[in-house]
Amino acid sequence: MKILMFTWEFPPLISGGLGMACYGMVKALLNQGVKIDLVLPTKEMVYFPLREESDVDTLPTIFLDPVEHTSFTRKRFKSIQERLEYVGITGKPESYLQLADVDEFVRQVKKEYWQSEILTTDQNELWNEMATHLIGDEDLMKKVQEFTLRAEKIAAKLDYDLIHAHDWLCYPAGMLSKRISKKPLIVHIHATEFDRAGGPGDERIHKIEHAGMMYADRVIAVSQYTAQMIMSRYRIDTGRIKIIHNAFTVPQDMVSTKRRIFKGVTILFLGRITIQKGPDYYLDVAERVLASHPDARFVMAGTGDMARKLLRRSANLRLKNRFLFTGFLNRTQVETILRAADIYVLPSISEPFGIAPLEAMAYGVTSIISKQSGVSEVVNHAFKIDYWDIDLMTDTINHLIENPDICKKIGHDGMLEVNRIQWGEAAESIRKLYAHVLSEFIKEN
C-alpha cells in the first residue's frame, strides 16, 4: 500500500504540534509496511519517498524533474541538514513563485477541473467553494496556492493508492490530487480555524476546511472534542468521521533525569503564544502564585502574535525574572527545559488534541491541562481544569509547590501512563482505515 501524503510540517520543518504528530504517525505506519511519498512546502520541486522507519530522520529526496535529480545526486553535502536546506526545508519557507504565475494556475485549474462536466453538482459546488476562497496576497495564502500548484504535477506523475492530506493548508492539494488521479482522499483535521482563532477566524479558511472535509472520502479527527466541533460547525456526516487519537513515542535516547535551572519550582508553558493556547490565563495564574511563592519561576517557551503584549504586561506587573520568555526553542532546548520543569500548564481555550502535555508527562512533569482539549480524553494522571478557572489552577499549583512529594508522585505516574500511549496503536487504526477506504473504492470502481 502506497500513500501520497501532504503535510505542512515535518521535522526539521516544525512550528507546532502537527510536525511531531506527523513524524510519530509516519514512522509507525512505515513500521507496519505502509509506503509513503511525503510532500512538504519545499523550495524545490521534490518529494520524499519513505520506505523504512529510519527514513523519517534522513528524508531521502527525489526531484520530480529527472535532469534536476541527476544533478542533485552528483552533489555532495556535509550533513543531512545541509541537503535538506538545499531543497528548501527551512523554518519559514519563502514564497518561490510569482503571484501572476499562481493566478494563472488557479484560472487554468478552475477551468480544467472545477468546471468539468464529469463532476456532479455537489462536487462542482465544493470545487467552487475552495477555488473562490483560495485567494489573497498574504504570504501564507500564496504559499498554499503554490503548494497546490505543485500537487498538480506530483499527483499526475507518482503512483499511489490513496491520498492523505493534513489540515486546511494541504486540503486544496489533496482535493486536486483526487480529482486528477481519481484515487480516494482522506483528510486529517488536527485543528480547525475555530480552534486557532479562538472564535470565528478567517472565513476563507473555514470554507477551505469545509470543502476539503466534504470532498474527502473519510475525515480523521484527533479527538472526540474535534469530531463534535466538525459535526456541529461544518455539518460533516458522522459516518464519514473516524476518531483516532494522537500519541507520543518516547525517543529511545531520551534523557529524563532532572537537571534544574532554578532553585525554586519551575512552572512551564510550552507552545505557540496565541489566543488558542490561553497564554494570558497562564500569566494571570503566575501573578497569583508568585504572590504566595515568590521563589517559583514561570517560563513561557515559544513564539506567537501575543508574545509582545504579554511581555509588556509582565513588565507592568513587575514580575521581573520570575516570569521568563525564552522565544523559539529547538528540539535540544525543548528537552533541556522539560528536564528542568516541575509543573506543565496547558490553559488552551480550544485544543483539538495537544501533543506537548504528553511530551511533558514523558519527562515526569506534573501536568495541568485544559478540559477543553483532546488530550484530556486519553490521560488520567493529570489535572484537568477549565481554561478560565484561574482560581482552581492557582490553588492546584500552590498545592503542588507546598507538597513536592505529591507533585513528584503524580509526575511519575504520568510518565508511566504516557509510555503506554504509543503511535503503533494509532497507526494500526489509520492503516485499517486506509484498507477499508481502498476496499470501498475498488468495489465502486
NULUM-121208 format. One record per atom (N, C-alpha, C, O): x, y, z. Coordinates in steps of 0.02 Angstrom, whole numbers, plus 50000, padded with zeros to 5 digits. Layout:
<nodes>
XYZ
...
</nodes>
This chain:
<nodes>
500424994050000
500005000050000
500445006250000
500885007050043
500325010649951
500725016749947
500275022949954
499755023449921
500485027349997
500085033350013
500445039649988
501045040449999
500075044049956
500325050749940
500105055349996
499505056550004
500575057750036
500405061650095
500645068850090
501235070150076
500185073450101
500335080650102
500295083150174
499795082250208
500835086350196
500815089550262
501235095850260
501715096450222
501045100650302
501385107150303
501985107050349
502425111350343
502015102150394
502565101850442
502825094650449
502445089850447
503475094150456
503795087750469
504515089450489
504845093450455
504765086450542
505445088150564
505955087650507
505955082650471
506395092650498
506505098350544
506065104450531
506185109750560
505565103850487
505105109450473
504535109050524
504035105650512
504605112650579
504125112250634
503945119250660
504385123450671
503295120550668
503095126650702
502585125150757
502405129550796
502355118950759
501875117050810
501835109550818
502285105950797
501285107150848
501215100050862
501095095750800
501215089750802
500875098850745
500735095050684
501345091250660
501295085450641
501935094550662
502545091350637
502725085150677
502895079950647
502685085450743
502865079750785
502345074250779
502505068350784
501705076250771
501185071150762
501285067350697
501235061150697
501435070850644
501555067550579
502175063150582
502185057750553
502685065450618
503295061550625
503155054750657
503355049550631
502825054850715
502675048650750
502205044150711
502295038050709
501715047150679
501225043450639
501555039950580
501445033950569
501955043750542
502275041050482
502775035550500
502805030350467
503155036650553
503635031550574
503285025050591
503525019650573
502735025450627
502365019450646
502035016050585
502015009950582
501795020050538
501495017250477
502025013450436
501895008150409
502625016350431
503165013050395
503335006350428
503485001550394
503315006250494
503455000050531
502944994650516
503084988650523
502344996750495
501814992050478
501774990450404
501294987450380
502284992550367
502334990650297
502014995450247
501994993950187
501755001050271
501445006050226
502005010250195
502455012450229
501975011250129
502455015450094
502155022450087
501565023250072
502575027550096
502325034450095
502765038850052
503375039150062
502455042350005
502795047649969
502565054250001
501995056349993
503025057350037
502865063250077
503005069650037
503535070250005
502535074350039
502615080750004
502575086350055
502095086850093
503095090650055
503135096250102
503195102850063
503355102650003
503065108550095
503145115050061
503885117050055
504125121450090
504235113750009
504945114949998
505055120049943
504595121649905
505665122449939
505845127249885
505865123749818
505605126349768
506165117849816
506235114149754
505655109349744
505315107449792
505545107349682
505005102649666
505235095549680
505475092049636
505165093549743
505405087049765
504865083549806
504375086549829
504965076949815
504565073249863
505035068449900
505605067549879
504785065449954
505205061249997
504915054150000
504415053050035
505215049449964
504965042549965
505185039050029
505775037350037
504725037850074
504885034750139
504675027450137
504095025750125
505165023050150
505035015850147
505225012250212
504925007150229
505725014750246
505955011850309
505865016850366
505825022850354
505825014250428
505745018650486
506275024050489
506135029750506
506895022150473
507455026950477
507385032650427
507705037850436
506965031850376
506885037050325
506575043450354
506665048850325
506225042950411
505915048950439
506445053850465
506315059750472
507045051250479
507575055550503
508045057850448
508355063150454
508095054050394
508545055850340
508195059350282
508505063050244
507545058050274
507135060950220
507475060250152
507685065250123
507535054150125
507795053250057
507395057450008
506785057950014
507735060449960
507425065649919
507465063949845
507975061649820
506915065149809
506895064249737
506605070549704
506075072849723
506965073249655
506705078749615
506215075949564
506315070549536
505675079649552
505185077349504
505465077449433
505295073149392
505895082249419
506225082649354
506835078049354
507285078949395
506875073049309
507435068349307
508105071649297
508605069549326
508135076849256
508765080249243
509005083649307
509595083149325
508555087049342
508735090349405
508935085149457
509385086349497
508605079349457
508775074249506
509475071449492
509855070049539
509645070549430
510315068049413
510845072949438
511355070949466
510715079349427
511185084549450
511225084449526
511765085249555
510655083449559
510625083349633
511035077449661
511385078249711
510985071549629
511345065649654
512095066349649
512465062849682
512325070849606
513045071849598
513335076649650
513945077149658
512895080049686
513135084749736
513325081049800
513055075649815
513785083849837
514005080949900
513845085849957
514045091649954
513505083350007
513315087550063
513655085150126
513755079250137
513835089950168
514195088350230
513745085050282
513975081350325
513095086350277
512625083650326
511935083050296
511795085850243
511505079350330
510805078850309
510485085750310
510095087450265
510645089650361
510355096350368
510535100650307
510105104250282
511155100350284
511365104250227
510985102050164
510795106250123
510875095550157
510505093050099
509775095450101
509505097450050
509475095250160
508775097350166
508705104850155
508215107150126
509195108650178
509175115950167
509245117450092
508955122350067
509625113350057
509715114349985
509055113749947
508925117549901
508635108949968
507985108149934
507455112749962
506895113049936
507625116350015
507165121450040
506735119550099
506165121850104
506995115350143
506645114050206
506925118950258
507485117950283
506545124050272
506755129050321
506195130350370
505635127850361
506345134050422
505835135550472
505255139550444
504685138750465
505405143950397
504895148150367
504995148250291
505345152650266
504705143550255
504795143250182
504605149750149
504075152650163
505035152050104
504895158250069
504385157050013
504205151349997
504155162449983
503705161949926
504145161649863
504515166349849
504095156149826
504575154949773
504315156649703
504705157049656
503675157549696
503385158849630
503115165949627
502955169049677
503065168449567
502755174949557
501995174249565
501705169349542
501685179149596
500965178749608
500585178049542
500065174749540
500835181249489
500505180749424
500475173449401
499975171349371
501015169649414
501015162549395
500485158749434
500155154349406
500405160349497
499905157049538
499205158649513
498785154249508
499095165049498
498435167149474
498255163549409
497685161349400
498735162949364
498615159449301
498465152149314
498025149249282
498835149149360
498715142149378
498005141149404
497665136449383
497785145549449
497115144949477
496595145349422
496095141649423
496695149949375
496205150649320
496185144349277
495645141949260
496765141649260
496795135849217
496515129649252
496145125749221
496695128749316
496455122849352
495695123349362
495345118349358
495465129349376
494745130149385
494375128349321
493845125149323
494655130449265
494335129049201
494355121649185
493865118849161
494925118449199
495025111449179
494695106549228
494415101449206
494715108049293
494475103249342
493825105249376
493365101249384
493795111549397
493215113749434
492575113349391
492045111449416
492635115149327
492045115749285
491955109649239
491595109949189
492285104249257
492235098149217
491525095549217
491185095649268
491295093149159
490615090449155
490555083849192
490005081549208
491135080749206
491125074249241
490915075049313
490625070449343
491055080849342
490895081949412
490145082549423
489775085049380
489915080049481
489215080949499
489095088149521
489575091949529
488475089849529
488305096649552
488625098049620
488915103449632
488565093149666
488855094049733
489615094949729
489895099149764
489945090949687
490665091449680
490865098249652
491345101349675
490495100549602
490625107149573
490575112649626
490985117249627
490075112049669
489985117049721
490575117049769
490805122449790
490835111149786
491415110749831
492035113549797
492425117149829
492125112049733
492705114749697
492675122349694
493165125849706
492085124849679
492005132149675
492105135449744
492375140949749
491875131949796
491965134549864
492705135149880
492925140249907
493085129949864
493805130049877
494155135149833
494565138949858
494005135249768
494335139749722
494205147049739
494655151249735
493585148449757
493395155349773
493765158049833
493905164049837
493925153649880
494225155949943
494975154649948
495295156549997
495265151449896
495985150549895
496295156749863
496645156349812
496165162349893
496385168849866
496715172949921
496645171349980
497065178149900
497375182549948
498115183549934
498445178949910
498365189449949
499075190949937
499505189849998
500115190849996
499205187650054
499605186350114
500115180850099
499985176350059
500675181250132
501225176550119
500995169250128
501135165050085
500635167850182
500415161050195
499935158550141
500005152950117
499465162750121
498985160650070
499335159450003
499145154849966
499835163549987
500205162349925
500575155749928
500615152149878
500845154049986
501195147649993
500725141749983
500905136749953
500105142450009
499615137149999
499435136549925
499355130949900
499375142149891
499245142049820
499805138449782
499675134249738
500415140049800
500995136949767
501025129549781
501175125449737
500885127649844
500885120649863
500375116749822
500495111149801
499795119849811
499265116749772
499485116049699
499345111049667
499835121049674
500095120849606
500555114749597
500505111149547
500985113649644
501455107949640
501085101349643
501295096449612
500535101249680
500155095049687
499925092549620
499865086449609
499775097149574
499535095149507
500055090649473
499885085449445
500685092749474
501205088949441
501375082549478
501485077249448
501395083049544
501565077149584
501025071849578
501175065949571
500395073949581
499835069249577
499815065649510
499615059849507
500005069149458
499985066249390
500565061449378
500505056949337
501125062449412
501725058549398
501825052449442
502045047249418
501665053049506
501805047549553
501265042149550
500705043249528
501465036249573
501005030649577
500835029349650
501285028549691
500195029149667
499985028349737
499275025649738
498925025649688
499075023349797
498415020249805
497905025049836
497305024549823
498155029649878
497705033849917
498055040249936
498665040449941
497675045549947
497945052149965
497755053750037
497185052650058
498235056450075
498125058350144
498375065550153
498975066850146
497925070150168
498095077250175
497965079650246
497425078450274
498445083250275
498405085550344
498225093050347
498595097250321
497675094550379
497445101450393
497325105550329
497525103650274
497005111350338
496745115250283
497275117450233
497135118150174
497885118450257
498425120650213
498545115750156
498765117650102
498395109450169
498505104150119
497865101550087
497895097450041
497285103850110
496665101350081
496595102850006
496395098449969
496755109049983
496705110249911
497155105549871
496945103049818
497765104149895
498215099549861
497915092549860
497955089149809
497615090449916
497305083949918
496705083349872
496615078349837
496295088649870
495705088649827
495915088249753
495625084449715
496405092249735
496635092349665
496935085549646
496835083149590
497315082549691
497615076049678
497075070649668
497145066349624
496555071049708
496005066249699
495665067249632
495485062449598
495575073549614
495235075049550
495645072549491
495365069949442
496305073249495
496745071249440
496815063649437
496775060649383
496935060449494
497095053349496
496485048849502
496515042849487
495925051649524
495315047849539
495405043149598
495005038649609
495945044149637
496075039949696
495715042849757
495575048849760
495555038549806
495195041049866
495625045749907
496235045549906
495285050049944
495605055249985
495385054650058
494785054250072
495865054650103
495735055250175
496035061850198
496625063250186
495645065850233
495915072050261
495945071250337
495515068050368
496455074050366
496595073550438
496495080450468
496835085250447
496055081150515
495935087650546
496265087750615
496025084550662
496815091450620
497185092050683
496935098150722
496975098250784
496685103150687
496415109150719
495985112850668
496165113250610
495435115650691
495015119650647
495185127150655
495535129050701
494935131150610
495035138350616
494705141050679
494935146050707
494165137850701
493845139950764
494335139050822
494365143250867
494715133450821
495205132250874
495755137450872
495915140650923
496045138350813
496635142750807
496465150050823
496865153550855
495885152250800
495715159350808
495375160850874
495315166650894
495145155550909
494785156750971
494115160150959
493855163551003
493845159150899
493215162250880
493095161150806
493325156250778
492725165650772
492555164750701
493155163950655
493145159550611
493675167950663
494265167250621
494165169550550
493745173850536
494565166650504
494575168650434
494065164550395
494105158450393
493605168050363
493065164650327
493335160450269
493055155250254
493875162750238
494165158850182
494395152050205
494295147050171
494715151850264
494975145450290
494395140950309
494435134850298
493875143750338
493285139650355
493005136350292
492845130450292
492975140150238
492695137450175
493135131950147
492885126850121
493795132850151
494265127650126
494215121450169
494225115850144
494175122450235
494095116650280
493455112850264
493455106750260
492915116550254
492265113350238
492305109550172
492075103850168
492585112750121
492625109550055
493055103250058
492875098050030
493625103650093
494075097950098
493755092050133
493805086350110
493415093350189
493095087850227
492505084950190
492375078950194
492125089150154
491555086750116
491775082750055
491435077950036
492325084650023
492555081349962
492915074749977
492945070349935
493185074250037
493575068250056
493125062150065
492525062750077
493435056350057
493075050050069
492985048650143
492475045950164
493485050650183
493445050050256
493815055850288
494255058850258
493615057450350
493925062650389
494185059650454
493805056550491
494825060550468
495105058250532
495115064250580
495405069450566
494775063350637
494785068450690
495235065950746
495215060050763
495635070450775
496125068350825
495825067350895
496175065250941
495175068750903
494865067850968
494105068250960
493855070450908
493745065951012
493025066651013
492835074151014
492345076250985
493255078051048
493145085251052
493135088250981
492705092250965
493625086250940
493665088850871
493095086150828
492815089750787
492925079750838
492375076850799
491725080650812
491345082050765
491595082250874
490995086150891
491015092950858
490505095550835
491615095950857
491695102550826
491515102350752
491135106650728
491785097550715
491675097450643
490965095150626
490695096850573
490665091250670
489965089350658
489505095350669
489045096550629
489625099150722
489175104750738
489305110950695
488835114450676
489935112350681
490105118450645
490115117550569
489955122150532
490305111550546
490385110450474
489865105550445
489855104350385
489455102650488
488925098050467
489205092050429
488925089950379
489765089350453
490055083450422
489695077250449
489595076550509
489505072850404
489145066750421
489555062450469
490145061150457
489245060350524
489605056450574
489885049950545
490395047450569
489555047150495
489775040850466
490425041450427
490745036450412
490625047650411
491235048750372
491815050750417
492375051750393
491685051350483
492205053450530
492485047450568
492105043250592
493135047150573
493475041950612
493905045450665
494335049450648
493775044050728
494165047050782
494785042650796
494715036850814
495375045650787
495995042150802
496425047050843
496685051950816
496515045550906
496895050050949
497635050050930
497915045050907
497945055750939
498675056250931
499025052450988
498705050251035
499675051850982
500065048351033
500735051851040
500845057151011
501165048851079
501845051551087
502325045751095
502285041951143
502785045251048
503285039951052
503895042651089
504215047451066
504045039651145
504625041851185
505265039951148
505375034051134
505695044851132
506325043351097
506755038551138
506785039051200
507085033851104
507495028951139
508095032251174
508335029751225
508325037851147
508905041151177
508715046751224
509145050851244
508075047151243
507845052551286
508145051951356
508145046551386
508395057551382
508655057851450
508155061651492
508065067651485
507815058051537
507275061051576
507485063151646
507085066051683
508095061751665
508315063751733
508305071351740
508495074951694
508085073651797
508005080751808
508685084351810
509185081851836
508685090251780
509275094551782
509035101651793
508835105051745
509045103851854
508735110151872
509105116151844
509715116151837
508715121251827
508995127651805
508925132851861
509355137051872
508365132351897
508225136951952
508165133052018
508025127152019
508275136552072
508215133352137
507495132052155
507325126852183
507065136852138
506355136152154
505995131652105
506285129452055
505355130352119
504935126252075
504865129752007
504755135852004
504915125851953
504875128651886
504215126451854
504075120551848
503815131351833
503165130151800
503235132251728
503485137651713
503015127951682
503155128851611
502525129451568
502045125651576
502535134251522
502065134651466
502475133451404
502965137051391
502295128451364
502675126751304
502195126251245
501785121751243
502245130951199
501805130951141
501785137651107
502145142251126
501365138151056
501295144551022
500945149651067
500445148051100
501215155651068
500925160851111
500375164451071
500465170151048
499815160951064
499245163451027
498625162751070
498635159251121
498085165851049
497475165851089
497215158851101
496935157551155
497305154251053
497065147451060
497365144051122
497015140151156
497995145351137
498345141851190
498235144751260
498465142051309
497875150451263
497715153451328
498305156051367
498305155451428
498815159151335
499405161451372
499245167051421
499595167851471
498715170951407
498535176351453
498275173451520
498375176451573
497935167751516
497705164551578
498305162051618
498315162251680
498805159651583
499415157251615
499755162951653
500005162051709
499765168851623
500065174651656
499655176751717
499945178551769
498995176451712
498565177951769
498715173251828
498755175351885
498785166851812
498935161851864
499615163251895
499705162851956
500105164851852
500785166251877
500785172051927
501105171651979
500425177251911
500395183051956
500145180952025
500415183252076
499635176752027
499335174752091
499785169952129
499875170552190
500075165152093
500515160252126
501135163752155
501345162252211
501425168252116
502035171652138
501915176052199
502385177452237
501295178152209
501135182052269
501235177852332
501405180452385
501125171252326
501205166752383
501875163252383
502145161552436
502155162152323
502775158452317
503255162252271
503345160352213
503565167452296
503995171752255
504625168252229
504955170852183
504795162552257
505395158952233
505245154652172
505705152052140
504615153852155
504435149852096
504645153552033
504735159652033
504735149851979
504905152851915
504425150351861
504335144351852
504115155051826
503665153451771
504025154751705
504315160051695
504015149751662
504355150251597
503845149751541
503435145051540
503855154551495
503425154251436
503875152951376
504225157451352
503845146751350
504285144751295
503895144351230
503395140751225
504115148251181
503785148251116
503745155251088
503985160051118
503435155751031
503335162250998
502605162750975
502245157750973
502405168750958
501725169650933
501525176950935
501885181150960
500935178350907
500715185250899
500565188750965
500525194950966
500465185051019
500305188151084
500925189151128
500875191851183
501515187051104
502115187251145
502285194251169
502425195351228
502275199051123
502465205851142
501975208951192
502175212351239
501335207651181
500825210151227
500935207351297
500885211051347
501065200851302
501165197751368
501815199951400
501855200451461
502325201151359
502955203651386
502855210451420
503115211651474
502475214851386
502335221451415
501925220751479
502055224251529
501435216251478
501005215451537
501405212651596
501305214651653
501845207951581
502275205151633
502705210551664
502815210651725
502945215151622
503355220651647
502945225251691
503165227651743
502325226651669
501885231051708
501705228051776
501605231651825
501675221351778
501525217951841
502145217151886
502095214851943
502715219151858
503355218851894
503535211751915
503775210551971
503405207151871
503585200151886
504325198851877
504595193951902
504645203351839
505375203151830
505615196251807
505325193251762
506145193851838
506445187451816
506075181351843
506315175751837
505515182551874
505115176851898
504645174251843
504355168851850
504575178151790
504175176151732
504615177251670
504745182951651
504835171851639
505345172151587
505075170051519
504675165351514
505285173551467
505125171951398
505745169151364
506275172251365
505685163251334
506265160251302
506305161551227
506845160951198
505735163251195
505725163451122
505685156451095
505545151651132
505805155651030
505775149150997
506325144651023
506895146751031
506155138251037
506645133351060
506705127751009
506205125250984
507325125650994
507415119850952
507315113550994
507195113951054
507365107550963
507215101450998
507665100351059
507435098351112
508305101751052
508765100851108
508585105451166
508605103351224
508405111651150
508225116451202
507555114551235
507465115551295
507095111851195
506465109551224
506585103951274
506295103951329
507015099251257
507185093851302
507505096451367
507375093951421
507925101551359
508255104551418
507755107651465
507785106751526
507275111351437
506785114851480
506305109851511
506075110951567
506145104451476
505705099351505
506045095751563
505715093951612
506685094551557
507055091351611
507095095851673
507175093351729
507035102351662
507085107051718
506405108651750
506385111351805
505855106951715
505195108851738
504915104151790
505065098151790
504515106851835
504155102851886
503415102251869
503115097051881
503145107651841
502425107851826
502335110751756
502655115651738
501905107551716
501745109951649
501005112251648
500575108851677
500875117851615
500185120551613
499975121651541
500315125051503
499405118751522
499105119851456
498405122751467
497925118951475
498335129451465
497685132551477
497305134151412
496975139351408
497355129751362
497065131151296
496315132351299
495945128951334
496105137351261
495395138851254
495055133351214
494485131351229
495395130951162
495135125651119
495725121851091
496095124451050
495815115651113
496395111651094
496155104951066
495945100551104
496175104150999
495935097850969
496255091651000
495915086651012
496905092051011
497235086551047
497735089551096
497545090951153
498365090551075
498875093251119
499425088251132
499395084351180
499935088351090
500495083751097
500955085851155
501235081651189
501035092451165
501505094951215
501385092051285
501875090451319
500765091351309
500675088451375
500945081351380
501225079351431
500855077351327
501115070551327
501875070651332
502185066551366
502175075351295
502905075851297
503145077851367
503635075051392
502795082651397
502975084751465
502905078951514
503335077851556
502355075351509
502235069651554
502765064251545
502955060851592
503005063351482
503535058451469
504165059951508
504575055551522
504255066351525
504845068551563
504695068651638
505095071051678
504125066051658
503955065851728
503705072451756
503715073551816
503495076951712
503255083551733
502505083151749
502115081051706
502315085051808
501615085151827
501245090151784
501455095951777
500685088051754
500355092251704
499655094351725
499265090551754
499515100651709
498845103551718
498595105251648
498885109551614
498055101951626
497815102851558
497105105451557
496715104351603
496945108851503
496275111551494
495765106051482
495905101251445
495185106651513
494645101951497
494425102551425
494135097951396
494565108351395
494375109551326
494935107151279
495165110851235
495145100951289
495685098151248
495565090851234
495255087251274
495825088551177
495755081551159
496185077051202
495995071451217
496775079551223
497225075351262
496915073451329
497105068351358
496445077451353
496115075751417
495705069351411
495515066451461
495565067251349
495175061051337
495605054851346
495335049351356
496265055551343
496695049551341
497155048851402
497475043651409
497195053951445
497625053351504
497215053851568
496705057351570
497455050551619
497125050651685
497555054051738
497295057151784
498215053351731
498665056051782
498875063151766
499465064651756
498375067451763
498495074651751
497895078351780
497345075551784
497995084551799
497445088651824
497075091651764
497385094751720
496425090851763
496015093451707
495575099051734
495135097951775
495705105051709
495375111051736
495125115451678
495465115951627
494545118451686
494295123151635
494795128751625
495065131351674
494925130651563
495435135651549
495305142351584
495775146051599
494685143751597
494505150251626
494535150251703
494475155451734
494615144251732
494585143751805
495275145251835
495635140751857
495455151651836
496105153851861
496185152251935
496735150551958
495635152751973
495675151452045
495885144152058
496315142952099
495575139452022
495725132452034
496445130752010
496795126852042
496645133651954
497335132551930
497835135151982
498335131851997
497695140952008
498145143952058
498185139552120
498725138152146
497605137352145
497585133152205
497955126552192
498295123952237
497875123852132
498195117452116
498955118052115
499305113852143
499205123452083
499935124452081
500205125852150
500735123252169
499855129852189
500075131152258
500115124652298
500585123652336
499615120452290
499605114052325
500195109652305
500505106452347
500365109552240
500925105552216
501585108252241
502045104452257
501645114852243
502265117952269
502355116252343
502915114852365
501805116452379
501845115352452
501885107952470
502045106152527
501755103552421
501785096352432
502205093152377
501935089752333
502865094052378
503295091652325
503275084152314
503365081752258
503155080252367
503115072952360
502505070952318
502545066452276
501945074452328
501345073152289
501465074952216
501275071352170
501785080652206
501945082952138
502385077852102
502265076252044
502885075452136
503345070552106
502985064052091
503115060952039
502545061852135
502185055452126
501725055852065
501695051252024
501355061352059
500905062152002
501305062451937
501105059651886
501875065951938
502295066251879
502555059451858
502575057851799
502745055351908
502995048651894
502445044251864
502565040651816
501845044651893
501285040651867
501105042851796
500925038651754
501145049251783
501005051851716
501515049251666
501345047551609
502145048951687
502675046351643
502545039151624
502625037251566
502345035051672
502195028051658
501595027451611
501585023151567
501095031851621
500505031651578
500675033351506
500445029951460
501065038651496
501225040751428
501645035551391
501595034851330
502045031851428
502435026551397
501995021151365
502225017251323
501365020951387
500895016051358
500505018851299
500165015251263
500545025451289
500175028651234
500645029351174
500945034551164
500695024151136
501175023851081
500825024851014
500225023751007
501225026850964
500945028050898
500755021650861
500365021750814
501015015950884
500875009650850
500125008250845
499875006250792
499775009150900
499045007750901
498675012650856
498225010550818
498845019050859
498515024050816
498665022650742
498215023150700
499295020950727
499475019450658
499105013350632
498915013150573
498995008450674
498615002550654
497905004450636
497625001750588
497605009050674
496935011450658
496925015150591
496455014450552
497445019050579
497495022750515
497585017850457
497275018550405
498015012950467
498135007950414
497485004150398
497345002850339
497105002350449
496474998850438
495975003350401
495585001050359
495995009850417
495555014550382
495755015050309
495325015050265
496405015450295
496655015350226
496365009250189
496085009950134
496435003350220
496214997150188
495464997150175
495234994950123
495084999750224
494354999950217
494145004650160
493715002950119
494455010450158
494285015350106
494475012650037
494105013549988
495055009450033
495275006649969
494815000949947
494665000249887
494584996949994
494114991549978
493464994249950
493204991749900
493204999549982
492595002749957
492705005649888
492275005249844
493295008749879
493455011849814
493485006649758
493225007849703
493795000949772
493854995649721
493154992849704
493024991549645
492724991949753
492054989449740
491654994249697
491284992149652
491735000749711
491355005749674
491605006749603
491235009149560
492245004849591
492535005949526
492694999449489
492944999649432
</nodes>
